[in-house]
Amino acid sequence: MSINSIKLISWNIKGISNKVKRYKVLSHLRSLSCDVAMLQEVHVKETEVMKLRQRWVGQVFSSPGNGAAKGVSILISKRMSFRILEQIIDPDGRYLIISGYLQNQKCTLVNIYAPNTGQIDFLSSLTVLLPKFAGDPILVGGDFNMTGDPLLDRSKRPLPSDRALSAAFTEFKNTLALTDVWRTLNPMTREYSFYSKVHNSYSRIDFLLLPKEYK
C-alpha cells in the first residue's frame, strides 16, 4: 500500500472518554477501513491516552491539553507501518504534528482543532512551524473553526469575519502547497459538518488538506 492509497479520516468526536462511546467510535472507524484517524476534542487525559489503543489501533499519538481545546489524537492502524522521527505537541491540545515514515515514505501528519476566536493568529503560528517539513508530503486534517469559501461553505449569508478568515485559510494552504481535497472533487457542492445554534446556520469547517498531487 502506497501513501496515496491510505484512507485518512478527520473527525471531531466531542469526547471519547466514555467507554461505550469509545467502543462505538473505534468500531465505526474500523467499519470505514480507516488507516489513519485524526480525532479532535477527544476529552482524554494524558494518563488515559492508551485507552484509545484498542481493536484495530496500533499506535496512538496525542496532544491532550488541559483547557477548552480538550485535545487531539492521531490513531494509526495496526496494518500500517509507521516510524516516528519527530513530534510537536501543543501544550493547549490544539494541534499535534508527527513526522516519520508511513508505509516507508517520509511524511508529516498534522491534526488541528482551531479555537473559535483568534483563528488567524493560530494558523500563522502553524505556518511558522510547518515549512521545515515541506520537503516531504504534509497531510493535514482537523476542525478549523472557519469556512474555506464563505459563499459555498455556509448555509446562510457569510458572517462579517468570514472574508478575513477565508483569506487566512487560503494563505495557509498556498504556503504549504496544499489543497482542500473535498472541495477540489466537489467544486460547487454544498455540504456541511457543523450546525451553529448561535447563528442558526450550517457550515463546513472540517477539512482534509493534502499535497496537490494527492487530490
C-alpha positions in Angstrom: 0.0 0.0 0.0 1.4 3.4 -1.0 0.8 6.6 0.9 -1.6 7.9 -1.8 -4.0 5.0 -1.2 -4.2 5.4 2.6 -7.6 6.0 4.0 -7.3 9.1 6.2 -10.3 10.3 8.3 -10.7 13.5 10.3 -13.5 13.6 12.9 -14.4 16.0 15.8 -15.8 13.4 18.1 -16.7 15.7 21.0 -15.4 13.4 23.7 -14.3 9.7 23.7 -13.6 9.2 27.5 -16.9 7.3 27.9 -16.3 3.6 27.4 -19.4 2.9 25.4 -18.9 5.9 23.1 -15.2 5.0 22.7 -16.2 1.5 21.5 -18.7 2.9 19.1 -16.3 5.4 17.6 -13.5 2.9 17.2 -15.9 0.4 15.7 -17.2 2.9 13.2 -13.7 3.9 12.1 -12.9 0.2 11.7 -16.0 -0.3 9.6 -14.8 2.5 7.3 -11.4 0.7 6.9 -9.7 3.6 8.4 -5.9 3.6 8.2 -5.2 6.9 9.9 -7.7 8.8 12.1 -7.3 12.4 13.2 -9.6 13.0 16.1 -10.4 16.3 17.7 -12.0 17.1 21.1 -11.0 13.7 22.5 -11.5 14.8 26.1 -9.0 12.2 27.2 -6.4 12.9 29.9 -2.7 12.2 29.4 -2.9 9.2 31.7 -5.9 7.8 29.7 -4.5 8.1 26.1 -3.6 4.4 25.8 -7.3 3.6 26.2 -7.5 4.6 22.5 -5.1 1.8 21.6 -7.8 -0.9 21.1 -9.1 -3.2 18.4 -7.7 -2.0 15.1 -5.5 0.7 16.5 -1.7 0.0 16.5 -0.2 3.4 17.5 -1.6 6.4 19.3 -0.2 9.9 19.4 -1.9 12.6 21.4 -1.9 16.2 22.5 -4.3 16.1 25.4 -4.1 19.7 26.6 -5.8 20.8 29.8 -8.2 23.6 28.7 -11.0 24.3 26.4 -9.4 22.6 23.4 -9.9 19.1 25.0 -7.1 17.6 23.0 -6.4 15.9 19.6 -5.2 12.4 18.8 -3.8 10.6 15.8 -4.6 6.9 15.6 -2.7 4.6 13.2 -4.0 1.2 12.2 -2.1 -2.0 13.1 -1.8 -2.8 9.4 0.1 0.4 8.7 3.8 0.7 9.4 4.9 4.0 11.0 8.2 5.0 12.4 8.2 8.4 14.1 11.1 10.8 13.7 9.7 14.0 15.3 6.7 15.0 17.3 5.5 18.5 18.2 2.8 18.6 20.9 0.8 21.8 21.6 0.5 22.2 25.4 -3.0 23.5 24.9 -4.1 20.5 22.9 -4.9 22.5 19.8 -2.6 20.7 17.4 -0.3 17.7 17.0 2.4 17.3 14.4 4.1 13.9 13.9 6.8 13.3 11.2 8.1 10.0 10.2 8.0 7.1 7.8 4.4 5.9 7.0 4.5 2.8 4.8 8.2 3.6 4.3 7.5 7.0 2.9 8.6 10.1 4.8 5.7 12.4 5.6 4.2 14.7 8.2 0.7 14.2 9.8 -0.9 17.3 11.3 -4.1 17.2 13.4 -5.8 20.6 14.1 -8.5 21.8 16.4 -8.6 25.6 15.9 -10.0 27.9 18.5 -13.3 29.7 17.7 -11.6 33.0 18.1 -8.1 34.1 17.0 -8.0 31.6 14.2 -5.8 33.8 12.0 -3.1 34.0 14.7 -3.5 30.3 15.2 -2.9 29.5 11.6 0.0 31.9 11.5 1.7 30.1 14.3 1.4 26.8 12.4 2.7 28.4 9.3 5.9 29.1 11.2 6.2 25.5 12.4 5.3 23.5 9.3 7.6 24.8 6.5 10.5 22.8 7.9 8.6 19.6 6.9 7.7 20.9 3.4 10.3 18.7 1.7 8.0 15.7 2.1 4.2 15.3 1.9 2.2 17.1 4.6 -1.2 15.7 5.4 -3.4 18.0 7.4 -6.8 17.2 8.9 -9.0 18.9 11.5 -11.7 21.2 12.7 -10.5 24.7 11.6 -13.5 26.6 13.0 -13.7 28.6 9.8 -15.1 28.2 6.3 -12.9 27.9 3.3 -15.4 29.6 1.0 -18.0 31.7 2.8 -20.4 31.6 -0.1 -20.4 27.8 -0.6 -19.4 26.6 2.9 -22.2 28.4 4.9 -25.9 27.8 4.6 -26.8 31.5 5.2 -25.2 34.8 4.3 -21.4 35.0 5.2 -20.5 36.3 8.7 -18.6 39.6 8.9 -15.4 37.7 9.9 -15.7 35.2 7.1 -13.7 37.1 4.4 -10.7 37.6 6.6 -10.7 34.0 7.9 -11.1 32.7 4.3 -8.1 34.7 3.2 -6.0 33.3 6.1 -7.1 29.8 5.2 -6.2 30.3 1.6 -2.8 31.7 2.6 -2.2 28.7 4.9 -2.9 26.3 2.0 -0.8 28.1 -0.5 2.2 28.5 1.8 2.3 24.7 2.3 1.2 23.9 -1.3 -1.9 22.0 0.0 -5.4 21.6 -1.5 -8.8 21.2 0.1 -9.4 17.7 -1.3 -13.2 17.6 -0.8 -13.8 21.0 -2.5 -11.5 20.1 -5.3 -13.6 17.0 -6.0 -16.9 18.8 -5.4 -16.3 22.3 -6.7 -19.9 23.6 -6.4 -21.5 21.2 -3.9 -22.9 22.4 -0.6 -22.4 20.0 2.3 -21.9 21.0 6.0 -20.1 19.5 9.0 -21.3 21.8 11.8 -24.5 23.5 13.0 -24.3 26.7 15.0 -27.3 27.4 17.3 -26.0 30.9 17.8 -26.1 31.8 14.1 -28.8 29.2 13.2 -26.7 28.1 10.2 -24.8 25.2 8.9 -21.2 25.4 7.8 -18.3 23.3 6.5 -15.4 23.9 8.9 -13.7 20.5 8.9 -11.1 19.8 6.2 -8.5 17.4 4.9 -5.7 19.3 3.2 -3.3 17.2 1.1 -0.5 18.0 -1.4 -2.0 18.8 -4.7 -0.5 15.7 -6.4 -2.6 13.5 -4.0 -6.0 15.1 -4.8 
